[in-house]
């Protein structure tokens, strides 16, 4: 199962994701979480492609349901055309989900590393996106990606972020500045 969570706007590329999903194993499911101006058109597209059994549109869900979707999916798919990092990518990684991600986000190379904790694919190329999703749900690849997520996502956890903030506050109180690299 793959999950996507977005505002269902054109720049988030959910329509092309739905179209690419038909090239993936029909026994797999895609769960689309979120709402937005394109939701009705996306449901219509899935219906027209005869994919309503394989694709679920959940709409807006609470944080626990979103976290549950991330924890149970084989991969989180983020085919955006424009995002600085994508908070939802951080949320998916901290929940343990490998990422299939667009190269057009700042998350690539910073928190998502191709072949380590995710797979980078151009969302404008339906075949490349479908291939990346197929690779991500392959049991051998999925296991390796999950190991990569566990290895690399420690700095993304809330307690690690809190440590950095508390350290900065302590340095500010002590009147020292952080070392420049």
Secondary structure by P-SEA (a helix, b strand, c coil): cbbbbcccccccaaaaaaaacccccccbbbbbcccccaaaaaaaaaaaacccccccccccccaaaaaaaaaaccbbbbbcccccccaaaaaaaaabbbbbcccccccccccccccccbbbbccccaaaaaaaaaaaacaaaaaaaaaaaaaccccccaaaaaaaaaaaaaaaaaccccccc
